[in-house]
C-alpha cells in the first residue's frame, strides 16, 4: 500500500507501471520513456492521440500553471502504451477513451476532441463523478481492500485518469511548477493553541 504521506517520484513511477499492467517492465527507465515519447510518429492513431490529448487537457488544463499538454502527457501516455503496457491493460485504457468519445457523439453529435474546452468539461464532469463512484469491494476483508485501493464503478476510466495525473506529476513541468517544498520540521513552537479547528497531520479519519 502506498504511504500517502511520503509519495516520491520513484513510488509514482512504480504506480504508473502498475496502472499500465507493465509487470517487471523489462527495459523500462524514465530516460527510456522520455526517449520513446520524443519520437516523431505516435503509436496511437491520429484520432486516438487527439482524443487522449483532449481528455488529458480537460483533466489537467492550463491555468496559472502549465497543464497536461504543456507537460507532454499525451506523448508520454502514447509511449507507455506502445512499449510497456500489457495487452489487456492497453485494451482497457483504449476502451475507456472510446467510451468518452462515444458519449460525446451521443450528446453533442461530434467527437470529444472536436468539442470546445467548455463543452468537454461540461460533458466529462458528470461522467467522472459517475465513473468514480466507489462500489463494494470483492471478498477479502477491509485490509485487503485498502491495499488494492478503491473499486470504481468504471475501473477502466479510473485507471485512465490516475495514469494521466501521475504522468503529469512525474514530468519535469509538474515537478517544478506544481509541487512545492515544505520545510520539515520547520519552526519549533513550544506551545500551540488547540482550537475546535485544529486537526492532526493528514486530516481526521485518514486511517
C-alpha positions in Angstrom: 0.0 0.0 0.0 1.3 3.5 -0.8 2.3 5.6 2.1 0.1 8.6 1.4 2.3 10.9 3.4 5.6 10.1 1.7 4.9 9.7 -2.0 8.0 10.4 -4.1 8.8 10.1 -7.8 10.0 6.5 -7.6 6.8 5.4 -6.0 4.7 7.3 -8.5 6.7 5.6 -11.4 6.0 2.2 -9.8 2.3 3.1 -9.5 2.3 4.2 -13.1 3.8 0.9 -14.3 1.2 -1.0 -12.2 -1.6 1.0 -13.8 -0.2 0.1 -17.3 0.0 -3.5 -16.3 3.7 -3.4 -17.1 4.8 -6.1 -14.6 8.6 -6.2 -14.3 8.8 -3.7 -17.2 11.9 -5.1 -18.9 13.8 -2.2 -20.5 11.9 0.5 -18.7 13.6 3.6 -17.2 12.5 7.2 -17.0 15.1 8.0 -19.7 13.8 5.3 -22.0 10.2 6.6 -21.5 11.3 10.1 -22.3 13.2 8.9 -25.4 10.2 6.9 -26.6 7.9 9.9 -26.0 10.1 12.1 -28.2 9.7 10.0 -31.3 8.2 11.7 -34.3 5.3 9.3 -35.0 2.9 8.3 -32.2 1.9 4.7 -31.7 -1.8 5.7 -31.4 -3.8 6.6 -34.4 -4.2 10.3 -35.0 -7.8 10.0 -33.9 -6.9 8.3 -30.6 -4.0 10.6 -30.0 -6.2 13.6 -30.4 -8.7 12.0 -28.0 -6.2 11.3 -25.2 -4.9 14.9 -25.7 -8.3 16.3 -25.2 -9.1 14.1 -22.2 -5.7 15.0 -20.6 -6.2 18.7 -21.2 -9.7 18.5 -19.7 -8.5 16.7 -16.6 -5.4 19.0 -16.1 -5.9 22.2 -18.1 -3.5 25.1 -18.3 -4.4 27.7 -15.7 -1.9 29.9 -13.9 0.4 26.9 -14.1 1.2 24.6 -17.1 -1.3 21.8 -17.9 -1.1 18.2 -19.2 -0.4 19.3 -22.7 2.5 21.6 -21.6 3.9 18.6 -19.7 3.8 16.3 -22.7 1.4 13.9 -21.1 -0.2 12.7 -24.3 3.1 11.7 -25.9 4.3 10.1 -22.7 1.0 8.2 -22.4 1.4 7.0 -26.0 5.0 5.8 -25.4 4.0 3.9 -22.2 1.1 2.2 -24.0 3.2 1.3 -27.0 6.3 0.0 -25.2 5.4 -1.3 -21.7 1.6 -1.7 -21.2 0.2 -5.2 -21.2 -2.2 -6.1 -24.0 -5.1 -6.4 -21.6 -4.4 -3.0 -20.0 -3.8 -1.4 -23.4 -7.3 -2.6 -24.4 -8.9 -1.4 -21.2 -7.4 2.1 -21.5 -8.4 2.3 -25.2 -11.9 1.2 -24.3 -12.1 3.9 -21.6 -11.1 6.5 -24.2 -13.6 5.2 -26.7 -16.4 5.3 -24.2 -15.8 9.0 -23.6 -15.7 9.6 -27.4 -19.0 7.7 -27.8 -20.6 9.8 -25.1 -19.6 13.0 -27.0 -21.1 11.7 -30.2 -24.3 10.7 -28.4 -24.7 14.0 -26.6 -23.1 16.5 -29.0 -23.0 14.8 -32.4 -19.2 15.0 -32.7 -16.1 13.5 -31.2 -14.8 14.6 -27.8 -11.7 16.1 -29.3 -13.8 18.4 -31.6 -15.6 20.0 -28.6 -14.6 23.3 -27.1 -12.8 23.2 -23.7 -16.0 24.4 -22.0 -18.1 21.7 -23.7 -15.5 19.0 -22.8 -15.5 19.9 -19.2 -19.3 20.0 -19.0 -19.5 16.6 -20.6 -16.7 14.9 -18.6 -17.5 16.3 -15.1 -20.8 14.3 -14.5 -19.3 11.3 -16.3 -16.2 11.4 -14.0 -18.5 11.6 -10.9 -20.5 8.5 -12.0 -17.5 6.5 -13.2 -15.5 7.1 -10.0 -18.4 6.0 -7.6 -16.8 3.6 -5.2 -18.6 0.2 -5.3 -18.4 -2.6 -2.6 -15.1 -4.3 -2.7 -14.8 -8.0 -3.6 -14.5 -10.6 -0.8 -11.2 -10.4 1.1 -11.7 -8.1 4.1 -11.1 -4.5 4.7 -7.3 -4.8 5.0 -7.0 -6.4 1.5 -9.4 -3.8 0.2 -7.2 -0.9 1.5 -4.2 -2.5 -0.2 -6.0 -2.8 -3.5 -7.4 0.7 -3.4 -11.0 1.7 -4.1 -13.1 -0.3 -6.6 -14.7 2.2 -9.0 -17.9 1.7 -11.0 -15.8 2.2 -14.1 -12.3 0.8 -13.4 -11.0 1.5 -16.9 -11.7 5.2 -16.6 -10.3 5.2 -13.0 -7.0 3.8 -14.3 -7.0 6.2 -17.3 -7.5 9.3 -15.1 -5.0 8.2 -12.5 -2.4 7.4 -15.1 -2.8 10.9 -16.7 -2.4 12.6 -13.3 0.7 10.5 -12.4 2.3 11.2 -15.8 1.8 14.9 -15.2 3.3 14.8 -11.7 6.4 12.8 -12.7 7.1 15.2 -15.5 9.7 18.0 -15.1 6.9 20.5 -15.7 4.7 19.0 -12.9 7.6 18.7 -10.5 8.9 22.2 -11.0 5.6 24.1 -11.3 3.0 22.3 -9.3 4.8 20.6 -6.4 6.2 22.7 -3.6 8.8 22.0 -1.0 7.6 22.1 2.6 10.5 22.5 5.0 10.4 19.9 7.8 10.4 20.1 10.7 10.1 23.9 10.3 9.9 26.4 13.1 9.9 25.0 16.6 6.9 26.2 18.6 6.9 25.3 22.3 3.2 25.9 22.7 0.5 25.6 20.1 -3.1 26.6 20.9 -5.6 23.9 20.3 -8.9 25.1 18.9 -12.0 23.3 17.5 -10.4 23.7 14.1 -7.1 22.0 15.0 -6.6 18.8 13.0 -3.8 16.2 13.2 -1.4 15.8 10.3 -3.1 14.2 7.3 -6.6 15.0 8.5 -9.0 13.2 10.8 -10.1 9.8 9.7 -7.2 9.2 7.3 -6.9 5.6 8.6 
